[in-house]
């Protein structure tokens, strides 16, 4: 390749080398928008026997009521004996990201989950952030547990230790732009500058410090909105003092969700919320309106296809869901306002591939694509046996 040939920008896969496939639950009933419903489902399953228990459990090749499994790291309340023999107490549901911008709850018991990705649970703590690739880079403080694409933790170890970044990247950027660069700075830059390409997400790294600072500022705003107040941040607010309010309470069970653009009113049955900016209502992910998808997930247990444990859910619309809806409307409205700015952002001239190679950034070493060894205690394996470390 000649010196005049344009060099391809580095890939997200090289800058954040350790990536994990998404969790495969295997059965929808282990996750739900309502934690109380999960506790009810557990109680019903634990009290069932024989063929009825199998019907409710919905066995797969990976998980059956008679198959033991190890405890999930950090979830010591979950049992490891065969569920059919000793279900144990219901583990406390944990918050997860099920779909883009849809935070739900999960029963953290590996006996119930086909592919739980224990390596992610080992690094899940109050310092961790996860970058998911569906369909654009999205950051969450909760464990992604849906069809969201590959998951890239920001840190390879608990406590915010050892960033999941190509070795040499932070020193190179700090030297180039005249200051300390943090792992979260790189995450913000990725949110602002990453673009899909034929090889995967490409992330041009600015050679100009002014463009670097502009990208960090935009990425920080995107990150703040996406985190929605998690990790000690402030919950995002609409500019000018606007905020959506409940104009009439959602009573009983809403039969559908509709939107009136003229009055900026969102209706859930007889309940109404306004003002809801048009950008929030029209915000889509892969051609599906997020607000409609969010509502559908909360009414699925009442639909004609709901069966078994998945049909167990609240009898009336929980007030907490309305509060979640108000926060979601704000998030989507702000992201809709930022979308044109992100689409127009130009990172300017990029660091050359030769400079990245000289700094040891490219190619990332093989070890950086594997989980770090973070085991500092014994983990309980199937049947209560401790794993040999």
Secondary structure as UniProt FT lines:
FT   TURN            3..4
FT   HELIX           12..15
FT   HELIX           28..30
FT   STRAND          31..32
FT   HELIX           35..47
FT   HELIX           50..57
FT   TURN            65..66
FT   TURN            73..74
FT   TURN            76..77
FT   TURN            83..85
FT   STRAND          94..99
FT   TURN            100..101
FT   STRAND          102..106
FT   HELIX           110..112
FT   HELIX           118..122
FT   TURN            126..127
FT   STRAND          130..133
FT   STRAND          137..140
FT   STRAND          143..144
FT   STRAND          151..153
FT   HELIX           158..160
FT   TURN            167..168
FT   HELIX           169..177
FT   HELIX           183..193
FT   STRAND          195..197
FT   TURN            198..199
FT   STRAND          200..202
FT   HELIX           209..227
FT   TURN            228..229
FT   TURN            231..232
FT   HELIX           239..241
FT   STRAND          245..248
FT   STRAND          257..260
FT   TURN            261..264
FT   STRAND          265..268
FT   TURN            269..270
FT   STRAND          271..274
FT   HELIX           278..282
FT   STRAND          284..285
FT   TURN            286..287
FT   STRAND          288..289
FT   HELIX           290..299
FT   HELIX           300..302
FT   TURN            304..305
FT   HELIX           308..311
FT   HELIX           319..344
FT   HELIX           353..358
FT   TURN            359..360
FT   HELIX           366..369
FT   HELIX           382..384
//
